[in-house]
Amino acid sequence: MGIAINPLENRAAERTQAAGLVRLMRNFEAKGYEMSVNAKGELWGIRRGNGYQAARNMIRGKKAYYSRDYFRQVGALIMEKTSLRVVDTAA
């Protein structure tokens, strides 16, 4: 007496925590996040910036992007505007 259960049509399977977790991850991935689950079962998400948008109004350094409002690029150096302290080198 083999009964085939289709999990896509089973309403009880749609209400499980695993199904809810999959829906949550897919919603975040649709918004541009990279989602993963670590060994403890915790969700982790990273949203990567678009390099083109960041490059228009930001200074690209080797460590990070820097706002032109607070930093300036002098040659290959990126410096704070207020203290002229070198924070990074340009990429």
Rosetta silent file (secondary structure, phi, psi, omega in degrees, C-alpha in Angstrom):
SEQUENCE: MGIAINPLENRAAERTQAAGLVRLMRNFEAKGYEMSVNAKGELWGIRRGNGYQAARNMIRGKKAYYSRDYFRQVGALIMEKTSLRVVDTAA
SCORE:     score description
SCORE:     0.000 S_00000001
   1 L     0.000   77.287 -178.554    0.000    0.000    0.000 S_00000001
   2 L   -88.459  121.356  177.857    2.333    2.741   -1.204 S_00000001
   3 L  -108.391  121.267  179.025    1.031    6.257   -0.805 S_00000001
   4 L   -88.250  126.439  179.525    2.966    8.909   -2.657 S_00000001
   5 L  -109.780  120.107  177.273    3.105   12.221   -0.826 S_00000001
   6 L   -91.324  113.195 -176.962    3.900   15.257   -2.877 S_00000001
   7 L   -65.881  -19.936  178.413    5.502   17.824   -0.522 S_00000001
   8 L   -74.591  -24.237 -179.877    4.516   20.641   -2.868 S_00000001
   9 L  -101.573   -6.561 -176.886    0.821   19.838   -2.415 S_00000001
  10 L   -85.359  114.036 -177.867    0.984   18.950    1.268 S_00000001
  11 H   -66.401  -32.736  179.662   -0.276   21.889    3.345 S_00000001
  12 H   -66.294  -36.064  179.522    1.273   20.525    6.550 S_00000001
  13 H   -68.364  -26.800  179.351    4.728   20.540    4.914 S_00000001
  14 H   -73.491  -19.284 -176.545    4.279   24.225    4.019 S_00000001
  15 L   -98.109    2.476 -178.672    3.842   25.135    7.694 S_00000001
  16 L   -74.704  162.609  178.659    7.013   23.491    9.002 S_00000001
  17 H   -64.335  -37.255 -179.527    9.924   25.518   10.279 S_00000001
  18 H   -63.883  -42.141  178.911   12.149   24.252    7.478 S_00000001
  19 H   -66.112  -39.796  176.722    9.723   25.446    4.824 S_00000001
  20 H   -63.978  -38.093  177.651    9.435   28.801    6.552 S_00000001
  21 H   -64.837  -42.043  178.203   13.216   29.059    6.682 S_00000001
  22 H   -63.657  -43.260  177.607   13.485   28.325    2.970 S_00000001
  23 H   -62.048  -42.433  179.423   10.861   30.984    2.191 S_00000001
  24 H   -61.532  -45.506  179.786   12.680   33.514    4.394 S_00000001
  25 H   -64.744  -39.956  179.131   16.018   32.821    2.706 S_00000001
  26 H   -66.061  -37.254  178.028   14.493   33.082   -0.772 S_00000001
  27 H   -63.962  -43.329  178.929   12.867   36.425    0.112 S_00000001
  28 H   -68.185  -37.750  178.236   16.200   37.836    1.283 S_00000001
  29 H   -65.749  -33.444  176.902   18.017   36.446   -1.767 S_00000001
  30 H   -67.499  -26.168  178.111   15.439   38.146   -3.984 S_00000001
  31 L   -86.356   -0.917  176.044   16.327   41.434   -2.254 S_00000001
  32 L   105.005    7.821  178.942   20.017   40.974   -3.076 S_00000001
  33 E   -89.922  149.751  169.878   21.375   39.268    0.057 S_00000001
  34 E  -100.193  114.066 -173.178   23.640   36.228    0.052 S_00000001
  35 E  -105.701  146.741  174.598   22.184   33.962    2.733 S_00000001
  36 E  -152.393  165.035  177.976   23.704   30.973    4.523 S_00000001
  37 E  -120.368  127.884 -179.493   23.171   28.884    7.648 S_00000001
  38 L   -84.241 -176.324 -175.972   26.113   28.195    9.957 S_00000001
  39 L   -64.635  -26.350  178.649   26.798   25.014   11.961 S_00000001
  40 L   -81.493   -9.529 -178.331   24.683   26.285   14.888 S_00000001
  41 L    92.142   12.551  179.255   21.690   26.805   12.607 S_00000001
  42 L   -87.578  143.391  177.742   21.882   30.612   12.663 S_00000001
  43 E   -81.822  139.290  175.213   21.054   32.617    9.556 S_00000001
  44 E  -130.734  137.228  178.378   23.722   34.880    8.115 S_00000001
  45 E  -137.798  140.974  177.727   23.221   37.346    5.304 S_00000001
  46 E  -126.817  133.977  174.012   25.522   39.677    3.434 S_00000001
  47 E  -109.516  115.463 -178.646   24.411   42.334    1.016 S_00000001
  48 L   -86.312  136.760  179.461   27.117   43.151   -1.449 S_00000001
  49 L   -77.714  155.563  176.224   27.224   46.660   -2.807 S_00000001
  50 L   -81.392  120.335 -176.724   27.162   47.471   -6.465 S_00000001
  51 H   -60.188  -32.631 -179.388   30.684   48.587   -7.383 S_00000001
  52 H   -67.636  -44.274  179.957   29.425   51.039   -9.984 S_00000001
  53 H   -66.450  -40.074 -179.049   27.213   52.926   -7.532 S_00000001
  54 H   -68.024  -33.840 -175.499   29.906   53.019   -4.873 S_00000001
  55 H   -72.945  -23.956 -177.484   32.538   54.284   -7.330 S_00000001
  56 H   -68.457  -44.028 -175.569   30.500   57.330   -8.387 S_00000001
  57 H  -120.141   14.802 -179.405   30.422   59.113   -5.041 S_00000001
  58 E  -128.773  157.127  173.980   33.028   57.163   -3.073 S_00000001
  59 E   -97.860  127.706 -177.776   36.801   56.842   -3.100 S_00000001
  60 E   -88.867  117.073  175.880   37.901   53.253   -3.552 S_00000001
  61 E  -105.549  177.212  178.533   40.641   52.233   -1.149 S_00000001
  62 L   -73.726  -29.816 -179.293   42.372   48.906   -0.654 S_00000001
  63 L   -93.581  -33.909 -173.558   40.497   48.279    2.622 S_00000001
  64 L  -163.823  179.256  170.434   37.139   49.948    1.946 S_00000001
  65 E   -95.184  142.843 -177.041   35.213   52.643    0.094 S_00000001
  66 E  -123.828  139.362 -179.296   35.449   56.142    1.589 S_00000001
  67 E   -72.771  138.186  177.773   32.955   58.986    1.349 S_00000001
  68 L   -69.821  -16.152  178.193   34.136   62.099   -0.459 S_00000001
  69 L   -69.582  -31.859 -174.191   32.393   64.173    2.251 S_00000001
  70 L  -114.305  -15.816 -176.072   34.882   63.104    4.928 S_00000001
  71 E  -130.001  156.685  174.290   37.948   61.905    2.987 S_00000001
  72 E  -134.947  151.762  179.139   40.070   63.134    0.106 S_00000001
  73 E  -102.756  124.107  177.595   42.429   61.397   -2.243 S_00000001
  74 E  -120.807  102.662 -175.252   45.878   62.932   -2.622 S_00000001
  75 L    65.223 -121.794  179.570   47.837   60.947   -5.176 S_00000001
  76 L   -96.385    1.684 -176.946   47.747   57.333   -4.012 S_00000001
  77 E  -102.253  147.853  173.020   46.815   58.222   -0.408 S_00000001
  78 E  -112.895  123.399 -173.699   43.367   58.592    1.133 S_00000001
  79 E  -123.962  151.177  171.763   43.318   61.157    3.939 S_00000001
  80 E   -69.474  142.124  179.795   40.757   62.477    6.433 S_00000001
  81 L   -71.596  -36.171 -174.799   39.681   66.008    5.555 S_00000001
  82 L   -76.621  -45.908 -174.126   39.707   67.290    9.130 S_00000001
  83 L  -107.479   -6.470 -176.498   43.009   65.932   10.480 S_00000001
  84 L    56.393   29.539  176.593   44.765   65.004    7.192 S_00000001
  85 L   -82.226  134.182  179.587   45.576   61.628    8.708 S_00000001
  86 E   -75.944  125.624 -178.499   46.342   58.899    6.126 S_00000001
  87 E  -110.731  -22.893 -175.385   43.803   56.080    6.465 S_00000001
  88 E  -166.930  173.399  172.154   44.376   53.973    3.345 S_00000001
  89 E  -113.668  151.042 -177.406   45.908   53.850   -0.100 S_00000001
  90 E   -70.267  145.249 -179.849   43.905   54.068   -3.289 S_00000001
  91 L   -84.737    0.000    0.000   43.147   50.848   -5.109 S_00000001
